[in-house]
Amino acid sequence: IFPHTYAPQIGIIDPNSAAAEAGLVTGDIITSIDGEPVRLVEELERLDAVRTDALVRLTYLRATPTSGPMGTYLFYESRHAQ
């Protein structure tokens, strides 16, 4: 997660990490953890600090680039990972 961005965005360093194995990719934006909305990195850090179990349900957005007459558009789809 890159803390210098406004939204909590995923950055995968290790392709064998739990995040990568759950299907997350660099650029995914976390929108909730276990149903709790997350808008800022600080909210993600606060929720992560109170977690006691390792398994969480993430909701995130993934952009799909699509070419169009004015350039490339990003369409976001909501997804889940555990």
C-alpha positions in Angstrom: 0.0 0.0 0.0 1.4 3.4 -1.0 0.8 5.8 1.9 1.6 8.9 -0.2 -1.5 8.5 -2.3 -4.9 9.7 -1.3 -6.6 6.4 -1.8 -5.3 3.2 -0.3 -3.7 1.7 -3.4 -2.2 -1.8 -3.6 1.5 -2.2 -4.6 2.6 -5.8 -5.1 6.3 -6.4 -4.5 6.3 -10.1 -4.0 4.4 -12.2 -6.6 4.2 -15.0 -4.0 2.6 -12.8 -1.3 -0.8 -13.5 0.2 -2.1 -10.4 -1.5 -1.0 -11.6 -4.9 -2.3 -15.1 -4.2 -5.7 -13.6 -3.4 -5.7 -12.0 -6.8 -4.8 -8.4 -6.0 -2.5 -6.5 -8.4 -0.6 -3.3 -8.3 -3.0 -0.4 -8.8 -6.1 -1.9 -7.1 -7.7 0.6 -4.8 -9.1 -0.7 -1.5 -12.7 0.5 -0.8 -13.6 -1.5 2.3 -12.3 -4.1 4.8 -14.9 -6.5 6.2 -17.6 -4.1 5.1 -16.1 -1.1 6.8 -15.6 1.7 4.2 -12.1 2.9 3.5 -11.5 6.2 1.7 -8.0 7.2 3.0 -4.8 5.4 3.9 -5.3 6.6 7.5 -8.6 4.8 7.7 -7.0 1.6 6.4 -4.2 1.9 8.9 -6.8 2.4 11.7 -8.8 -0.7 10.7 -5.7 -2.8 10.3 -4.5 -1.9 13.8 -7.6 -3.3 15.4 -7.7 -6.6 13.5 -6.9 -9.7 15.5 -7.4 -12.4 12.8 -5.4 -12.8 9.6 -8.3 -13.4 7.2 -10.0 -10.2 5.9 -12.5 -9.6 3.2 -11.4 -6.7 0.9 -13.5 -4.9 -1.6 -11.5 -3.1 -4.1 -11.6 -1.3 -7.5 -9.6 -2.5 -10.5 -9.2 -0.2 -13.5 -9.5 -1.7 -17.0 -7.9 0.5 -19.7 -10.0 0.8 -22.8 -9.0 2.7 -26.0 -11.4 5.3 -27.3 -11.6 8.1 -29.8 -10.1 10.6 -27.3 -7.4 8.3 -25.9 -7.4 5.7 -23.1 -10.3 5.5 -20.7 -10.2 3.7 -17.3 -13.3 1.7 -16.4 -13.4 0.6 -12.7 -15.0 -2.7 -11.6 -15.6 -3.5 -7.9 -14.2 -6.9 -6.8 -13.7 -8.9 -3.6 -10.7 -10.8 -2.2 -10.1 -12.8 1.0 
